[in-house]
Amino acid sequence: MRKIIYSLLFLFTFGSLNAQTLLGENFSYTAGDTLAKALSTNGWFSFSGGVTNAPLVNNFGLTFAGHAGSAIGNSVTLNTSGQDVYKGFTTAGVTSGSVYASALVRVDTTQATGDYPFALLPDNSTSLFSARAFFRRSSANHYRVSISKASTVPTVYSSDSFVYGTAYLLVLKYTFNTTSTTDDSVSIYYLSTLPLTEPVTTTFGPVGGTQTDVANIGRFALRQGTAANAPRLVVDAIRVATTWANSPLPVQITSFEATPNTSSNTLLWITASEINNRGFEIQRSEQGKSFENIAFINGAGNSNDVKQYSYNDTEIEPSKAYCYRLKQIDFDGTSEYSKTVCAASRKMQMTPINTQPNPFNQELTIQLNAESEGNALVELLDMVGKVVASKQLNVSADRHEVRFDTNHLNNGIYFVRVKQQNEISTRRVIKN
């Protein structure tokens, strides 16, 4: 089931060996950084355009209902000219079957001629662009898309028009055929909703051409094109795989939250759909330390229904901050991480804020303030530490009163003691 979260997807799934994730990118980098940094620490490499208008990391991500990569990490803006970059797959280039590349795309402007900002490349090339995705203006508020196997100019654009400033799911499909050396085909899906299966009808294609087919597909390219023709757009959540089900669809975690309690942290997460989901490994980090595995929760396997999961972490120190993430694991062993959430369990800090009257005689009233719900033990002790009265409370975040009948006690000094978890508060009182 894979993925949890997050879409230029060259794939829509994360499955068995043939369906593994070939590339995943949520742009979880520092906002303002260039995408292809000097040491290529994030896997992106510049191959054209020098350093002019180098793609920069935004301080936001794109959102798309139901998509695993929605609102995860940041995004990147492609302008109308400048530096072009690529990122290679995690394995050798694919040579058979189909490659699915998907991403979330928000187009802000296009031009009358059109150009291609996305393409696939062989694993050893920076020039043999394949499955080129084109964008061209159709009206003041709309644009159209197209695709070509290798040509720099598509013959026709889509009949559908799309709205500027709206996030869509782009999926490029490259299919290897074996009848000849020029019969591979490409298609484009440009979608406003996330289908659970590959749509029967493409937005445009499949199309071929007379150009010689490439030996493999092993890189994904972001291209800023020419100033006269290129669009300006935002891209996010890139995925590449060899099946539709493995990129955007796998395990879709729609929410993941950590809620602090007085002596535990409760984790709650929800999935919209699951494919081949063996389960979730829960990982915890304490105050900047590395993550450690603390539990495993079985998944639903395959499901199109909303599923809710929870885990209560009680092995914590009160009031200390902890961070959590989920490692979603498929039956074939492939995995992906969720976003990280943090929580600090709350001390109740229940303290006798007042005792009335003091000195007291026949009755002692103890007023308590609780910062959160939980259990508390209120005791009255004599001078030698003997408990002469006690009451167990289940309190909420509010003020509470406890009354003890003290008519039978001798005059003298006593102590009120309130115990909650490892917290103890005391106050001296007098009976006369």
Summary of the structure (lengths in Angstrom):
residues: 432
radius of gyration: 30.2
end to end distance: 71.5
largest distance: 105.5
contacts: 1558
relative contact order: 0.16
helix: 1%
strand: 51%
